[in-house]
Amino acid sequence: MTSAEEQVLDTAAALVASFAGGDLDAYFGHFARDAVFVFHTTPGVLGSVDAYRDEWAGWERDAGFRVLSCVSSEQRVQQMGPVAVFTHRVRTRVATHDGEEDLRERETIVFQLKEDGRWIAVHEHLSPDPSTD
């Protein structure tokens, strides 16, 4: 494994941990301001962190949404110069006004290496996980 792959894995782990822990400032801080988000649960493409934050606030307001836990598995990094594609499976436990639910999804996050040496997420795509395990 290359140093860049390790850095991307570390960055992804920090992103997932902040998501799982409900630390939204840290979570959204892992993304470029103009990152694009494609979620199977959202009809449109979210074209910025601000748009995603607004969507999240709506989930909280309308459904009482909150993340209880998130576990990442089957991580893979494909590096292509200053860009890396991170894929994994995620199991997320969420709570809403309707109760608690386990979500099983697959996710792709595209990271870009910045001039200061940090990897920052520029694209996220989430889809249902068809596996039955």
Buried (B, 14 or more C-beta within 10 A) or exposed (E): EEEBBEBBBEBBEBBBBBBBEEEBEBBBBBBBEEBBBBBEEBEEEBEBBEBBBEBBEEBEEEEEBEBEEBEBEEBEBEBEEEBBBBBBBBBBBBBBEEEEEEBBBBBBBBBBBEEEEEBBBBBBBBEEBEEEE
